[in-house]
Amino acid sequence: MSSDDIDEAIDWRGAPVDCSTCAHRDRLSDGRCKPLRACVHDRYARRIDRFFDWNPDLAGSYVTHPYFEVRACAAKAAEIFLLPALLSDPEEAVRWSAARRLPRRYILKLRDDPHREVRIRIAGRLENTDLLPMMSDEDYAVRQAVAKRLPGDLLVLMINDPDAGVRRIVASRIAQAALMRLARDKDPVVRLEAAKRVEPSDLNALANDPDWRIRYEVAQRADPKVVSSLAHDDDPLVRECAAERLAIAGEQAPSNVIFAQTRSDP
């Protein structure tokens, strides 16, 4: 059930909303506020947010309201000069609501915000060297957000990140000159991401990879001379792919190659 389905207006302290005592009751007549629909005193964020959508001129008066949902919603519409003070708000929702509207220079201090979601979102707004201090963030999700934003030539600084998910993103974006380092990563998913991007001439170094998916990538794109070494591979899909590549190249596949239609991994 959504907040708009509730048939009684309750404020953030649990008391019924009384329009007769509201300072904005004059706005009822012109539809700029509406019980159970748009009300700054309601406890539901959607209704508070709608109130400021309809009454942006009042937002500045509520950036210090005791209820954090009111402050967060007010920050979306308040005058921008009021927002820097909200970067120190005790609630992360308020800090981010203010940060999303402020210029870059104001939000740099939130790179060390105590809440991971704020740091993730801040990483999504920053660029280039502003992201460097966040490469060592304690939270892998923050570092993943950084890896998605860093320029390709700086990603080499994250090539040894302890999280495989971060290294996979690095492998998907890093400059070609450093890609083979990730093609030898200890994690097969990272190696596969790198194998998909390395030049065909570099795939010969991956022909003996222990993971069949990397060898399959080699069979798909490597030089036929390298592919021929996979014609007797342990994996049927790799053997089949190698045979097909050799046939296209006009070379004879070994007669004992077994073709497979499907493959089931354990």
Secondary structure, 3 states (H helix, E strand, C coil): CCHHHCCCCEECCCCECCHHHCCCHHHCCCCCCECCCECCCECCHHHHHHHHHHCHHHHHHHCCCCCHHHHHHHCCCCCHHHCHHHHHCCCHHHHHHHHCCCCHHHHHHHHHCCCHHHHHHHHCCCCHHHHHHHHHCCCHHHHHHHHHHCCCCCHHHHCCCCCHHHHHHHHHHCCHHHHHHHCCCCCHHHHHHHHCCCCHHHHHHHCCCCCHHHHHHHHHHCCHHHHHHHCCCCCHHHHHHHHHHHHHCCCCCCCCCCCCCCCCCC
